[in-house]
């Protein structure tokens, strides 16, 4: 078979595939710890957003995670059923739902801190190497979004 100039390169040569599969590998490394916490990775992300700033609207959380609100709602319902957060209508704007941590949700933050240790151990990278990689990937993401629109990275 002859390769034409516009044929896609093999997957192992594609940056998007490397980033995609690295994300899967990281989630697999986190799985044991997240299972002990009773969380999925997307649930952990939501809680992490709330640990940084509690009492946010569904829309604000969705924006931070680059998700649609409709994608986030079932996840929030499961976290609420687990007793980790509560959802209430915004009294000044009934169309908005405000999400807040419960005491149990706040307490989980200290137990979830070991995810960073898990990544350090399984990656065999130094904290400095991982920080540099994180900056590079964020820069790439932000540059792409600046060209295609659709998401402003939270500060």
C-alpha positions as CSV (number, residue, x, y, z in Angstrom):
1,X,0.0,0.0,0.0
2,X,1.4,3.4,-1.0
3,X,1.1,6.3,1.5
4,X,-0.4,9.4,0.0
5,X,0.7,12.8,1.3
6,X,-2.7,13.5,3.0
7,X,-3.0,10.1,4.7
8,X,-3.0,10.4,8.5
9,X,0.1,9.4,10.3
10,X,0.1,6.2,12.4
11,X,-1.5,6.7,15.8
12,X,1.7,6.4,17.7
13,X,3.0,9.5,15.8
14,X,-0.1,11.6,16.6
15,X,0.1,14.0,19.5
16,X,-3.6,13.9,20.1
17,X,-3.5,10.1,20.5
18,X,-0.5,10.4,22.9
19,X,-2.4,12.9,25.1
20,X,-5.6,10.9,24.9
21,X,-4.0,7.7,26.0
22,X,-1.8,9.4,28.6
23,X,-5.1,10.7,30.2
24,X,-6.4,7.1,30.2
25,X,-3.2,5.8,31.8
26,X,-3.4,8.5,34.5
27,X,-7.0,7.7,35.3
28,X,-6.1,4.0,35.5
29,X,-3.3,4.8,37.9
30,X,-5.8,6.8,40.0
31,X,-8.4,4.1,39.9
32,X,-7.4,2.2,43.1
33,X,-7.4,5.4,45.2
34,X,-10.6,6.7,43.6
35,X,-12.3,3.3,44.3
36,X,-11.3,3.6,47.9
37,X,-12.9,7.0,48.0
38,X,-16.0,5.8,46.2
39,X,-15.5,8.2,43.3
40,X,-15.2,8.1,39.6
41,X,-12.6,10.4,38.0
42,X,-15.2,12.9,36.7
43,X,-16.7,13.0,40.2
44,X,-13.3,13.8,41.6
45,X,-12.9,16.6,39.1
46,X,-16.2,18.2,40.2
47,X,-15.3,17.9,43.9
48,X,-11.9,19.4,43.1
49,X,-13.5,22.4,41.5
50,X,-15.7,22.8,44.7
51,X,-12.7,22.3,47.0
52,X,-11.1,25.3,45.4
53,X,-14.3,27.5,45.6
54,X,-17.4,26.1,47.2
55,X,-21.0,27.1,46.3
56,X,-20.8,27.5,42.5
57,X,-23.5,27.3,39.9
58,X,-23.8,24.3,37.7
59,X,-22.9,26.5,34.7
60,X,-19.7,27.7,36.4
61,X,-18.6,24.2,37.2
62,X,-19.5,23.0,33.7
63,X,-17.4,26.0,32.3
64,X,-14.4,25.2,34.5
65,X,-14.5,21.5,33.3
66,X,-15.3,22.4,29.7
67,X,-18.5,20.4,29.8
68,X,-22.1,21.0,29.0
69,X,-24.4,21.5,32.0
70,X,-26.6,18.7,30.7
71,X,-23.6,16.3,30.9
72,X,-22.8,17.4,34.4
73,X,-26.3,17.1,35.9
74,X,-26.4,13.3,36.2
75,X,-23.0,13.3,37.8
76,X,-24.1,16.0,40.3
77,X,-27.2,13.9,41.2
78,X,-25.0,10.9,42.0
79,X,-22.7,13.0,44.2
80,X,-25.7,14.4,46.0
81,X,-27.1,10.9,46.5
82,X,-23.7,9.9,48.0
83,X,-24.0,12.8,50.5
84,X,-21.0,14.7,49.2
85,X,-22.8,17.8,47.9
86,X,-26.2,19.5,47.8
87,X,-27.9,21.3,45.0
88,X,-30.3,24.2,45.6
89,X,-32.0,26.8,43.5
90,X,-30.4,30.3,43.5
91,X,-32.9,32.5,45.4
92,X,-32.0,35.5,43.2
93,X,-32.2,33.6,39.9
94,X,-34.5,30.5,40.0
95,X,-33.0,29.2,36.7
96,X,-29.7,28.6,38.4
97,X,-28.8,25.7,40.6
98,X,-26.1,26.3,43.2
99,X,-23.9,23.4,44.2
100,X,-22.3,23.3,47.6
101,X,-20.2,20.7,49.4
102,X,-21.5,18.9,52.5
103,X,-19.2,18.3,55.5
104,X,-18.6,14.8,54.1
105,X,-17.6,16.3,50.7
106,X,-15.2,18.8,52.4
107,X,-13.7,16.0,54.5
108,X,-12.9,13.9,51.4
109,X,-10.5,16.6,50.2
110,X,-7.7,15.5,52.6
111,X,-8.1,11.8,51.6
112,X,-8.0,12.7,47.9
113,X,-4.7,14.5,48.2
114,X,-2.8,11.2,47.6
115,X,-3.7,11.3,43.9
116,X,-0.7,13.6,43.3
117,X,1.5,11.1,45.1
118,X,0.1,8.3,43.0
119,X,1.0,10.2,39.8
120,X,4.5,11.0,41.0
121,X,5.1,7.3,41.9
122,X,3.7,5.8,38.8
123,X,5.1,8.3,36.3
124,X,8.6,8.2,37.8
125,X,8.9,11.9,37.0
126,X,10.1,14.5,39.3
127,X,7.6,17.2,40.5
128,X,9.5,19.7,38.4
129,X,9.2,17.5,35.3
130,X,5.5,17.0,35.8
131,X,4.9,20.7,36.4
132,X,6.8,21.6,33.2
133,X,4.8,19.0,31.2
134,X,1.5,20.4,32.8
135,X,2.5,24.0,31.7
136,X,3.3,22.8,28.2
137,X,0.0,20.9,27.8
138,X,-2.1,23.7,29.2
139,X,-0.3,26.2,26.9
140,X,-1.1,23.9,23.9
141,X,-4.8,23.5,25.0
142,X,-5.2,27.3,25.6
143,X,-3.6,28.1,22.2
144,X,-5.9,25.7,20.4
145,X,-9.0,27.1,22.1
146,X,-7.8,30.7,21.3
147,X,-7.9,29.7,17.6
148,X,-11.1,27.6,17.6
149,X,-13.1,29.4,20.3
150,X,-15.6,27.7,22.6
151,X,-13.8,27.8,25.9
152,X,-11.9,30.2,28.1
153,X,-9.7,28.4,30.5
154,X,-10.5,29.3,34.1
155,X,-7.8,31.3,35.9
